[in-house]
Amino acid sequence: MAFTIRNRTLEQIARRALADWRNLPYDLLPLSGGPARRYWLARLAALACPRSPQAPDDPRALALLEQLEDRGWTEPLGLVSPEQAALMRQALQAQPCHDPYRPHLGDFPPDAVPSPETNMGYYRVDQLLAVPGLLGVFNHPLVLRVAELYLGCKPTIDNIGGWWSFAGRDAAKGTQWFHRDWDNIRAIKLFIYLTDTGPEDGAFEFVEASHRDERLVEINRMDDEKVARTMADLPRRPIAGAAGAVFLADTFGVHRGRLPRAQSRLMVTAQYGIWRTPFTPQQPILPRQPGLDPYINRAVMR
C-alpha cells in the first residue's frame, strides 16, 4: 500500500507543489505532530520571517496574548460597532453564496437556500474583500500586534472566510464537527459575528486549552462523544456575542461552529499565520493600498 499524507501519495503531493508551491507545506503539515513539536517548528520557521521594529508593548496586547496562550481564545476586542456590523451584513446579504460540497447547486441568495441538505453558504474571497471596512478590521494595529507576539514574526493575513450557517438542519456537517485546523504551522484566527449569536445560534465552541493538549492530534472530524470522553477534564466553551463581536482563537485547538437551532448565523474570519496557504487566490487580487503593510497583506494585495 502506497504511503500517503492527507490521503495523497508522494507523487500527488509533488504534482500539487509544482502547480502551487503553497500546497507543499500544507500537505506536509500532518507530519509536524502535536502542539509541543509544532511550537518549536514554528519558532524555527519564524526566524526566516521579518519582524516589526521593537516598540513598547500595549498592555492590552499583552493581556490578549496571555489569554491566547493560556486558554486558546480572547475576550471580545470591541473593534466593530453594531452599526458597522449591520453595514457589513447588508453588503453580504445582497451577494449570492454557494455550497462547496454541492457545487451543482450554483450560487444562491442566503435567504433562498435551494436544498435542505445545505448547512452552510460560503462567500468567495473577492466578495469578502469588497465588504466596506473589513480589510481595515483585519489590519487593526491591536490584532496585528497580538498576532506578531503569538507567532514571533510579522503575520500573513490569509485563509479569509465568510459564511452563513443555516438554522433548521437536522445534523452537523463539515466544520460543525469538532476538529483542529491544520492550515499553518502556527496561526491564530480572527472571528467577527455579523448576526447576534447566542449559544443556540451557531456559536463558536472551543475546548479550553486544547491548543496545548497532545490528545486527539488528528485531522479527522471528531464526534461529541469522542471529545467528551477523551478530553473530559477540559471544559467546552461556547463563545456568544452580539453582531459586531470580534475575538481571536488558536484554532489548532479543538473547536467547532455549533449547529444553529434558533436562527442562522453569519460569520467572517481571517487567519494570521507564518506562511501563505492555498486558501486564498494564487495571485493577490487587490492593488497595494496606502497604510497597509505589504508583507502582512501579501496573500491578498499586490
Disulfide bonds with the S-S distance in Angstrom:
none
